[in-house]
Amino acid sequence: MVKSIRTLCGTCLRHFVDAKAFKIALVPSPDRSMDTCTVCQMRRGYDYVVMHH
C-alpha cells in the first residue's frame, strides 16, 4: 500500500473521498494549523495520510 502525506482543503479532500480508491486519515498532530493545499495550491487545509486501496 502506497502512503503519502498531503495537505488537503475541503474541496480536494472531497474529491479523494468520492473517488473511493483511497483510504484517508487525518495526521495526528497537536498543531492544528492550516497550510496551502498540495493539490489545488489555492485553498488551505490540514495534513492527511492518503493510501491507495
CHARMM-style PDB file with segment names, atoms N, HN, CA, C and O in Angstrom:
ATOM      1  N   MET     1       0.849  -1.183   0.000  1.00  0.00      PROA
ATOM      2  CA  MET     1       0.000   0.000   0.000  1.00  0.00      PROA
ATOM      3  C   MET     1       0.893   1.244   0.000  1.00  0.00      PROA
ATOM      4  O   MET     1       1.753   1.401   0.866  1.00  0.00      PROA
ATOM      5  N   VAL     2       0.680   2.109  -0.965  1.00  0.00      PROA
ATOM      6  HN  VAL     2      -0.019   1.982  -1.669  1.00  0.00      PROA
ATOM      7  CA  VAL     2       1.459   3.336  -1.077  1.00  0.00      PROA
ATOM      8  C   VAL     2       0.833   4.408  -0.196  1.00  0.00      PROA
ATOM      9  O   VAL     2      -0.362   4.684  -0.294  1.00  0.00      PROA
ATOM     10  N   LYS     3       1.658   5.016   0.676  1.00  0.00      PROA
ATOM     11  HN  LYS     3       2.629   4.791   0.756  1.00  0.00      PROA
ATOM     12  CA  LYS     3       1.177   6.072   1.568  1.00  0.00      PROA
ATOM     13  C   LYS     3       1.850   7.385   1.193  1.00  0.00      PROA
ATOM     14  O   LYS     3       3.023   7.409   0.820  1.00  0.00      PROA
ATOM     15  N   SER     4       1.108   8.460   1.296  1.00  0.00      PROA
ATOM     16  HN  SER     4       0.155   8.440   1.599  1.00  0.00      PROA
ATOM     17  CA  SER     4       1.701   9.782   1.157  1.00  0.00      PROA
ATOM     18  C   SER     4       0.972  10.729   2.098  1.00  0.00      PROA
ATOM     19  O   SER     4      -0.197  10.525   2.425  1.00  0.00      PROA
ATOM     20  N   ILE     5       1.671  11.753   2.523  1.00  0.00      PROA
ATOM     21  HN  ILE     5       2.621  11.919   2.257  1.00  0.00      PROA
ATOM     22  CA  ILE     5       1.045  12.776   3.359  1.00  0.00      PROA
ATOM     23  C   ILE     5       0.825  13.991   2.485  1.00  0.00      PROA
ATOM     24  O   ILE     5       1.752  14.513   1.867  1.00  0.00      PROA
ATOM     25  N   ARG     6      -0.417  14.429   2.447  1.00  0.00      PROA
ATOM     26  HN  ARG     6      -1.170  14.004   2.949  1.00  0.00      PROA
ATOM     27  CA  ARG     6      -0.784  15.595   1.637  1.00  0.00      PROA
ATOM     28  C   ARG     6      -1.602  16.554   2.480  1.00  0.00      PROA
ATOM     29  O   ARG     6      -2.360  16.151   3.362  1.00  0.00      PROA
ATOM     30  N   THR     7      -1.428  17.826   2.186  1.00  0.00      PROA
ATOM     31  HN  THR     7      -0.812  18.153   1.470  1.00  0.00      PROA
ATOM     32  CA  THR     7      -2.281  18.843   2.795  1.00  0.00      PROA
ATOM     33  C   THR     7      -3.461  19.027   1.854  1.00  0.00      PROA
ATOM     34  O   THR     7      -3.283  19.363   0.683  1.00  0.00      PROA
ATOM     35  N   LEU     8      -4.679  18.805   2.375  1.00  0.00      PROA
ATOM     36  HN  LEU     8      -4.823  18.533   3.327  1.00  0.00      PROA
ATOM     37  CA  LEU     8      -5.871  18.876   1.537  1.00  0.00      PROA
ATOM     38  C   LEU     8      -6.883  19.863   2.099  1.00  0.00      PROA
ATOM     39  O   LEU     8      -7.186  19.855   3.292  1.00  0.00      PROA
ATOM     40  N   CYS     9      -7.403  20.721   1.211  1.00  0.00      PROA
ATOM     41  HN  CYS     9      -7.156  20.728   0.242  1.00  0.00      PROA
ATOM     42  CA  CYS     9      -8.510  21.596   1.581  1.00  0.00      PROA
ATOM     43  C   CYS     9      -9.788  20.747   1.532  1.00  0.00      PROA
ATOM     44  O   CYS     9      -9.749  19.606   1.072  1.00  0.00      PROA
ATOM     45  N   GLY    10     -10.877  21.270   1.982  1.00  0.00      PROA
ATOM     46  HN  GLY    10     -10.909  22.198   2.355  1.00  0.00      PROA
ATOM     47  CA  GLY    10     -12.136  20.534   1.997  1.00  0.00      PROA
ATOM     48  C   GLY    10     -12.584  20.077   0.621  1.00  0.00      PROA
ATOM     49  O   GLY    10     -13.099  18.969   0.477  1.00  0.00      PROA
ATOM     50  N   THR    11     -12.396  20.911  -0.393  1.00  0.00      PROA
ATOM     51  HN  THR    11     -11.977  21.812  -0.276  1.00  0.00      PROA
ATOM     52  CA  THR    11     -12.814  20.573  -1.755  1.00  0.00      PROA
ATOM     53  C   THR    11     -11.990  19.420  -2.318  1.00  0.00      PROA
ATOM     54  O   THR    11     -12.551  18.466  -2.859  1.00  0.00      PROA
ATOM     55  N   CYS    12     -10.681  19.497  -2.198  1.00  0.00      PROA
ATOM     56  HN  CYS    12     -10.226  20.272  -1.759  1.00  0.00      PROA
ATOM     57  CA  CYS    12      -9.814  18.435  -2.723  1.00  0.00      PROA
ATOM     58  C   CYS    12      -9.968  17.156  -1.906  1.00  0.00      PROA
ATOM     59  O   CYS    12      -9.896  16.060  -2.462  1.00  0.00      PROA
ATOM     60  N   LEU    13     -10.176  17.277  -0.606  1.00  0.00      PROA
ATOM     61  HN  LEU    13     -10.234  18.168  -0.155  1.00  0.00      PROA
ATOM     62  CA  LEU    13     -10.431  16.113   0.245  1.00  0.00      PROA
ATOM     63  C   LEU    13     -11.669  15.378  -0.255  1.00  0.00      PROA
ATOM     64  O   LEU    13     -11.672  14.150  -0.337  1.00  0.00      PROA
ATOM     65  N   ARG    14     -12.715  16.119  -0.587  1.00  0.00      PROA
ATOM     66  HN  ARG    14     -12.713  17.117  -0.520  1.00  0.00      PROA
ATOM     67  CA  ARG    14     -13.952  15.530  -1.083  1.00  0.00      PROA
ATOM     68  C   ARG    14     -13.719  14.739  -2.373  1.00  0.00      PROA
ATOM     69  O   ARG    14     -14.320  13.683  -2.569  1.00  0.00      PROA
ATOM     70  N   HSD    15     -12.850  15.245  -3.252  1.00  0.00      PROA
ATOM     71  HN  HSD    15     -12.362  16.103  -3.093  1.00  0.00      PROA
ATOM     72  CA  HSD    15     -12.539  14.534  -4.498  1.00  0.00      PROA
ATOM     73  C   HSD    15     -11.898  13.175  -4.204  1.00  0.00      PROA
ATOM     74  O   HSD    15     -12.229  12.179  -4.847  1.00  0.00      PROA
ATOM     75  N   PHE    16     -10.984  13.137  -3.236  1.00  0.00      PROA
ATOM     76  HN  PHE    16     -10.716  13.946  -2.714  1.00  0.00      PROA
ATOM     77  CA  PHE    16     -10.350  11.873  -2.860  1.00  0.00      PROA
ATOM     78  C   PHE    16     -11.364  10.918  -2.248  1.00  0.00      PROA
ATOM     79  O   PHE    16     -11.353   9.726  -2.553  1.00  0.00      PROA
ATOM     80  N   VAL    17     -12.241  11.429  -1.387  1.00  0.00      PROA
ATOM     81  HN  VAL    17     -12.249  12.398  -1.140  1.00  0.00      PROA
ATOM     82  CA  VAL    17     -13.251  10.590  -0.743  1.00  0.00      PROA
ATOM     83  C   VAL    17     -14.233  10.053  -1.782  1.00  0.00      PROA
ATOM     84  O   VAL    17     -14.581   8.872  -1.750  1.00  0.00      PROA
ATOM     85  N   ASP    18     -14.682  10.907  -2.701  1.00  0.00      PROA
ATOM     86  HN  ASP    18     -14.400  11.866  -2.727  1.00  0.00      PROA
ATOM     87  CA  ASP    18     -15.639  10.492  -3.729  1.00  0.00      PROA
ATOM     88  C   ASP    18     -15.053   9.471  -4.700  1.00  0.00      PROA
ATOM     89  O   ASP    18     -15.791   8.662  -5.262  1.00  0.00      PROA
ATOM     90  N   ALA    19     -13.746   9.499  -4.903  1.00  0.00      PROA
ATOM     91  HN  ALA    19     -13.147  10.157  -4.446  1.00  0.00      PROA
ATOM     92  CA  ALA    19     -13.101   8.555  -5.821  1.00  0.00      PROA
ATOM     93  C   ALA    19     -13.159   7.121  -5.288  1.00  0.00      PROA
ATOM     94  O   ALA    19     -13.088   6.168  -6.063  1.00  0.00      PROA
ATOM     95  N   LYS    20     -13.287   6.970  -3.978  1.00  0.00      PROA
ATOM     96  HN  LYS    20     -13.345   7.745  -3.348  1.00  0.00      PROA
ATOM     97  CA  LYS    20     -13.387   5.657  -3.324  1.00  0.00      PROA
ATOM     98  C   LYS    20     -12.207   4.738  -3.631  1.00  0.00      PROA
ATOM     99  O   LYS    20     -12.303   3.530  -3.417  1.00  0.00      PROA
ATOM    100  N   ALA    21     -11.117   5.275  -4.119  1.00  0.00      PROA
ATOM    101  HN  ALA    21     -11.039   6.257  -4.292  1.00  0.00      PROA
ATOM    102  CA  ALA    21      -9.921   4.481  -4.397  1.00  0.00      PROA
ATOM    103  C   ALA    21      -8.848   4.723  -3.345  1.00  0.00      PROA
ATOM    104  O   ALA    21      -7.753   4.167  -3.423  1.00  0.00      PROA
ATOM    105  N   PHE    22      -9.171   5.561  -2.355  1.00  0.00      PROA
ATOM    106  HN  PHE    22     -10.061   6.013  -2.291  1.00  0.00      PROA
ATOM    107  CA  PHE    22      -8.186   5.949  -1.361  1.00  0.00      PROA
ATOM    108  C   PHE    22      -8.736   5.775   0.048  1.00  0.00      PROA
ATOM    109  O   PHE    22      -9.936   5.913   0.289  1.00  0.00      PROA
ATOM    110  N   LYS    23      -7.831   5.468   0.970  1.00  0.00      PROA
ATOM    111  HN  LYS    23      -6.857   5.356   0.774  1.00  0.00      PROA
ATOM    112  CA  LYS    23      -8.164   5.500   2.391  1.00  0.00      PROA
ATOM    113  C   LYS    23      -7.473   6.742   2.929  1.00  0.00      PROA
ATOM    114  O   LYS    23      -6.289   6.955   2.670  1.00  0.00      PROA
ATOM    115  N   ILE    24      -8.198   7.557   3.673  1.00  0.00      PROA
ATOM    116  HN  ILE    24      -9.160   7.384   3.883  1.00  0.00      PROA
ATOM    117  CA  ILE    24      -7.677   8.848   4.123  1.00  0.00      PROA
ATOM    118  C   ILE    24      -7.805   8.949   5.631  1.00  0.00      PROA
ATOM    119  O   ILE    24      -8.847   8.620   6.198  1.00  0.00      PROA
ATOM    120  N   ALA    25      -6.738   9.410   6.281  1.00  0.00      PROA
ATOM    121  HN  ALA    25      -5.892   9.678   5.820  1.00  0.00      PROA
ATOM    122  CA  ALA    25      -6.751   9.602   7.730  1.00  0.00      PROA
ATOM    123  C   ALA    25      -6.064  10.920   8.060  1.00  0.00      PROA
ATOM    124  O   ALA    25      -5.033  11.258   7.478  1.00  0.00      PROA
ATOM    125  N   LEU    26      -6.637  11.649   8.988  1.00  0.00      PROA
ATOM    126  HN  LEU    26      -7.474  11.374   9.461  1.00  0.00      PROA
ATOM    127  CA  LEU    26      -6.048  12.908   9.450  1.00  0.00      PROA
ATOM    128  C   LEU    26      -4.757  12.601  10.189  1.00  0.00      PROA
ATOM    129  O   LEU    26      -4.723  11.698  11.026  1.00  0.00      PROA
ATOM    130  N   VAL    27      -3.700  13.336   9.893  1.00  0.00      PROA
ATOM    131  HN  VAL    27      -3.728  14.069   9.213  1.00  0.00      PROA
ATOM    132  CA  VAL    27      -2.423  13.144  10.583  1.00  0.00      PROA
ATOM    133  C   VAL    27      -2.585  13.638  12.016  1.00  0.00      PROA
ATOM    134  O   VAL    27      -2.945  14.794  12.237  1.00  0.00      PROA
ATOM    135  N   PRO    28      -2.320  12.763  12.998  1.00  0.00      PROA
ATOM    136  CA  PRO    28      -2.449  13.206  14.390  1.00  0.00      PROA
ATOM    137  C   PRO    28      -1.339  14.207  14.710  1.00  0.00      PROA
ATOM    138  O   PRO    28      -0.153  13.895  14.603  1.00  0.00      PROA
ATOM    139  N   SER    29      -1.739  15.385  15.096  1.00  0.00      PROA
ATOM    140  HN  SER    29      -2.703  15.638  15.183  1.00  0.00      PROA
ATOM    141  CA  SER    29      -0.762  16.434  15.393  1.00  0.00      PROA
ATOM    142  C   SER    29      -1.365  17.420  16.381  1.00  0.00      PROA
ATOM    143  O   SER    29      -2.530  17.795  16.253  1.00  0.00      PROA
ATOM    144  N   PRO    30      -0.580  17.841  17.365  1.00  0.00      PROA
ATOM    145  CA  PRO    30      -1.079  18.857  18.287  1.00  0.00      PROA
ATOM    146  C   PRO    30      -1.207  20.219  17.595  1.00  0.00      PROA
ATOM    147  O   PRO    30      -1.956  21.084  18.049  1.00  0.00      PROA
ATOM    148  N   ASP    31      -0.477  20.401  16.502  1.00  0.00      PROA
ATOM    149  HN  ASP    31       0.132  19.698  16.133  1.00  0.00      PROA
ATOM    150  CA  ASP    31      -0.511  21.652  15.752  1.00  0.00      PROA
ATOM    151  C   ASP    31      -1.626  21.565  14.717  1.00  0.00      PROA
ATOM    152  O   ASP    31      -1.472  20.858  13.721  1.00  0.00      PROA
ATOM    153  N   ARG    32      -2.723  22.249  14.916  1.00  0.00      PROA
ATOM    154  HN  ARG    32      -2.848  22.823  15.724  1.00  0.00      PROA
ATOM    155  CA  ARG    32      -3.877  22.202  14.006  1.00  0.00      PROA
ATOM    156  C   ARG    32      -3.873  23.380  13.047  1.00  0.00      PROA
ATOM    157  O   ARG    32      -4.936  23.859  12.651  1.00  0.00      PROA
ATOM    158  N   SER    33      -2.694  23.850  12.669  1.00  0.00      PROA
ATOM    159  HN  SER    33      -1.831  23.461  12.990  1.00  0.00      PROA
ATOM    160  CA  SER    33      -2.646  24.979  11.745  1.00  0.00      PROA
ATOM    161  C   SER    33      -2.939  24.503  10.326  1.00  0.00      PROA
ATOM    162  O   SER    33      -2.668  23.354   9.978  1.00  0.00      PROA
ATOM    163  N   MET    34      -3.485  25.384   9.526  1.00  0.00      PROA
ATOM    164  HN  MET    34      -3.704  26.318   9.809  1.00  0.00      PROA
ATOM    165  CA  MET    34      -3.826  25.060   8.143  1.00  0.00      PROA
ATOM    166  C   MET    34      -2.703  25.546   7.227  1.00  0.00      PROA
ATOM    167  O   MET    34      -2.147  26.628   7.416  1.00  0.00      PROA
ATOM    168  N   ASP    35      -2.383  24.715   6.225  1.00  0.00      PROA
ATOM    169  HN  ASP    35      -2.834  23.836   6.071  1.00  0.00      PROA
ATOM    170  CA  ASP    35      -1.363  25.057   5.241  1.00  0.00      PROA
ATOM    171  C   ASP    35      -1.994  25.063   3.854  1.00  0.00      PROA
ATOM    172  O   ASP    35      -3.155  24.687   3.694  1.00  0.00      PROA
ATOM    173  N   THR    36      -1.233  25.489   2.856  1.00  0.00      PROA
ATOM    174  HN  THR    36      -0.289  25.795   2.986  1.00  0.00      PROA
ATOM    175  CA  THR    36      -1.727  25.523   1.484  1.00  0.00      PROA
ATOM    176  C   THR    36      -1.918  24.101   0.962  1.00  0.00      PROA
ATOM    177  O   THR    36      -1.058  23.240   1.147  1.00  0.00      PROA
ATOM    178  N   CYS    37      -3.038  23.872   0.320  1.00  0.00      PROA
ATOM    179  HN  CYS    37      -3.736  24.572   0.170  1.00  0.00      PROA
ATOM    180  CA  CYS    37      -3.387  22.563  -0.243  1.00  0.00      PROA
ATOM    181  C   CYS    37      -2.349  22.144  -1.280  1.00  0.00      PROA
ATOM    182  O   CYS    37      -1.995  22.931  -2.158  1.00  0.00      PROA
ATOM    183  N   THR    38      -1.854  20.895  -1.181  1.00  0.00      PROA
ATOM    184  HN  THR    38      -2.142  20.256  -0.468  1.00  0.00      PROA
ATOM    185  CA  THR    38      -0.841  20.418  -2.130  1.00  0.00      PROA
ATOM    186  C   THR    38      -1.440  20.043  -3.483  1.00  0.00      PROA
ATOM    187  O   THR    38      -0.699  19.832  -4.443  1.00  0.00      PROA
ATOM    188  N   VAL    39      -2.765  19.956  -3.576  1.00  0.00      PROA
ATOM    189  HN  VAL    39      -3.366  20.127  -2.796  1.00  0.00      PROA
ATOM    190  CA  VAL    39      -3.404  19.585  -4.842  1.00  0.00      PROA
ATOM    191  C   VAL    39      -3.754  20.832  -5.650  1.00  0.00      PROA
ATOM    192  O   VAL    39      -3.293  20.978  -6.782  1.00  0.00      PROA
ATOM    193  N   CYS    40      -4.556  21.725  -5.092  1.00  0.00      PROA
ATOM    194  HN  CYS    40      -4.930  21.606  -4.173  1.00  0.00      PROA
ATOM    195  CA  CYS    40      -5.009  22.899  -5.853  1.00  0.00      PROA
ATOM    196  C   CYS    40      -4.093  24.117  -5.695  1.00  0.00      PROA
ATOM    197  O   CYS    40      -4.127  25.029  -6.521  1.00  0.00      PROA
ATOM    198  N   GLN    41      -3.282  24.133  -4.646  1.00  0.00      PROA
ATOM    199  HN  GLN    41      -3.254  23.392  -3.975  1.00  0.00      PROA
ATOM    200  CA  GLN    41      -2.361  25.241  -4.371  1.00  0.00      PROA
ATOM    201  C   GLN    41      -3.075  26.581  -4.147  1.00  0.00      PROA
ATOM    202  O   GLN    41      -2.453  27.638  -4.254  1.00  0.00      PROA
ATOM    203  N   MET    42      -4.380  26.538  -3.835  1.00  0.00      PROA
ATOM    204  HN  MET    42      -4.885  25.679  -3.748  1.00  0.00      PROA
ATOM    205  CA  MET    42      -5.130  27.787  -3.666  1.00  0.00      PROA
ATOM    206  C   MET    42      -5.717  27.924  -2.274  1.00  0.00      PROA
ATOM    207  O   MET    42      -5.557  28.956  -1.622  1.00  0.00      PROA
ATOM    208  N   ARG    43      -6.401  26.873  -1.817  1.00  0.00      PROA
ATOM    209  HN  ARG    43      -6.531  26.035  -2.346  1.00  0.00      PROA
ATOM    210  CA  ARG    43      -7.086  26.935  -0.528  1.00  0.00      PROA
ATOM    211  C   ARG    43      -6.192  26.342   0.563  1.00  0.00      PROA
ATOM    212  O   ARG    43      -5.135  25.773   0.291  1.00  0.00      PROA
ATOM    213  N   ARG    44      -6.653  26.496   1.799  1.00  0.00      PROA
ATOM    214  HN  ARG    44      -7.512  26.958   2.019  1.00  0.00      PROA
ATOM    215  CA  ARG    44      -5.875  25.997   2.931  1.00  0.00      PROA
ATOM    216  C   ARG    44      -6.560  24.770   3.525  1.00  0.00      PROA
ATOM    217  O   ARG    44      -7.785  24.654   3.496  1.00  0.00      PROA
ATOM    218  N   GLY    45      -5.750  23.853   4.068  1.00  0.00      PROA
ATOM    219  HN  GLY    45      -4.755  23.947   4.092  1.00  0.00      PROA
ATOM    220  CA  GLY    45      -6.315  22.640   4.636  1.00  0.00      PROA
ATOM    221  C   GLY    45      -5.387  21.994   5.643  1.00  0.00      PROA
ATOM    222  O   GLY    45      -4.385  22.579   6.053  1.00  0.00      PROA
ATOM    223  N   TYR    46      -5.733  20.780   6.036  1.00  0.00      PROA
ATOM    224  HN  TYR    46      -6.548  20.305   5.703  1.00  0.00      PROA
ATOM    225  CA  TYR    46      -4.997  20.022   7.047  1.00  0.00      PROA
ATOM    226  C   TYR    46      -4.219  18.889   6.393  1.00  0.00      PROA
ATOM    227  O   TYR    46      -4.450  18.548   5.233  1.00  0.00      PROA
ATOM    228  N   ASP    47      -3.291  18.307   7.158  1.00  0.00      PROA
ATOM    229  HN  ASP    47      -3.104  18.584   8.100  1.00  0.00      PROA
ATOM    230  CA  ASP    47      -2.479  17.194   6.666  1.00  0.00      PROA
ATOM    231  C   ASP    47      -3.226  15.879   6.814  1.00  0.00      PROA
ATOM    232  O   ASP    47      -3.797  15.593   7.866  1.00  0.00      PROA
ATOM    233  N   TYR    48      -3.218  15.083   5.756  1.00  0.00      PROA
ATOM    234  HN  TYR    48      -2.754  15.315   4.901  1.00  0.00      PROA
ATOM    235  CA  TYR    48      -3.867  13.764   5.743  1.00  0.00      PROA
ATOM    236  C   TYR    48      -2.901  12.728   5.202  1.00  0.00      PROA
ATOM    237  O   TYR    48      -2.074  13.024   4.339  1.00  0.00      PROA
ATOM    238  N   VAL    49      -3.012  11.504   5.719  1.00  0.00      PROA
ATOM    239  HN  VAL    49      -3.684  11.264   6.420  1.00  0.00      PROA
ATOM    240  CA  VAL    49      -2.305  10.359   5.136  1.00  0.00      PROA
ATOM    241  C   VAL    49      -3.251   9.804   4.076  1.00  0.00      PROA
ATOM    242  O   VAL    49      -4.394   9.456   4.370  1.00  0.00      PROA
ATOM    243  N   VAL    50      -2.761   9.726   2.845  1.00  0.00      PROA
ATOM    244  HN  VAL    50      -1.832  10.008   2.607  1.00  0.00      PROA
ATOM    245  CA  VAL    50      -3.570   9.222   1.728  1.00  0.00      PROA
ATOM    246  C   VAL    50      -2.970   7.894   1.288  1.00  0.00      PROA
ATOM    247  O   VAL    50      -1.785   7.827   0.961  1.00  0.00      PROA
ATOM    248  N   MET    51      -3.786   6.829   1.276  1.00  0.00      PROA
ATOM    249  HN  MET    51      -4.748   6.883   1.541  1.00  0.00      PROA
ATOM    250  CA  MET    51      -3.321   5.494   0.898  1.00  0.00      PROA
ATOM    251  C   MET    51      -4.198   4.943  -0.218  1.00  0.00      PROA
ATOM    252  O   MET    51      -5.422   5.071  -0.171  1.00  0.00      PROA
ATOM    253  N   HSD    52      -3.577   4.330  -1.219  1.00  0.00      PROA
ATOM    254  HN  HSD    52      -2.583   4.225  -1.257  1.00  0.00      PROA
ATOM    255  CA  HSD    52      -4.335   3.634  -2.255  1.00  0.00      PROA
ATOM    256  C   HSD    52      -4.891   2.355  -1.659  1.00  0.00      PROA
ATOM    257  O   HSD    52      -4.216   1.702  -0.863  1.00  0.00      PROA
ATOM    258  N   HSD    53      -6.113   1.984  -2.030  1.00  0.00      PROA
ATOM    259  HN  HSD    53      -6.661   2.514  -2.676  1.00  0.00      PROA
ATOM    260  CA  HSD    53      -6.701   0.710  -1.566  1.00  0.00      PROA
ATOM    261  C   HSD    53      -6.002  -0.438  -2.230  1.00  0.00      PROA
ATOM    262  OT1 HSD    53      -6.341  -1.595  -1.981  1.00  0.00      PROA
TER     263      HSD     53
END
